[in-house]
């Protein structure tokens, strides 16, 4: 997947546990774990906003785009 989730890195930098963030953001630890592991298919902007507010970070600190073209990409000329 081209979207990389760096939530674990930001949590470690802030010395915060996942359960603490879940409580402060008012989201279940299970749903936050799905996001942290990169298995989430979507995230609501209001949830992202709350996470960024609590962690004092920007969305780009949590989410990154890996622009490598995969072997199955339509741009692949082979």
Secondary structure by P-SEA (a helix, b strand, c coil): cccccaaaaaaaaacccaaaaaaaacccaaaaaaaaacccccccaaaaaaaaaaaccccccccccccccccccccccc
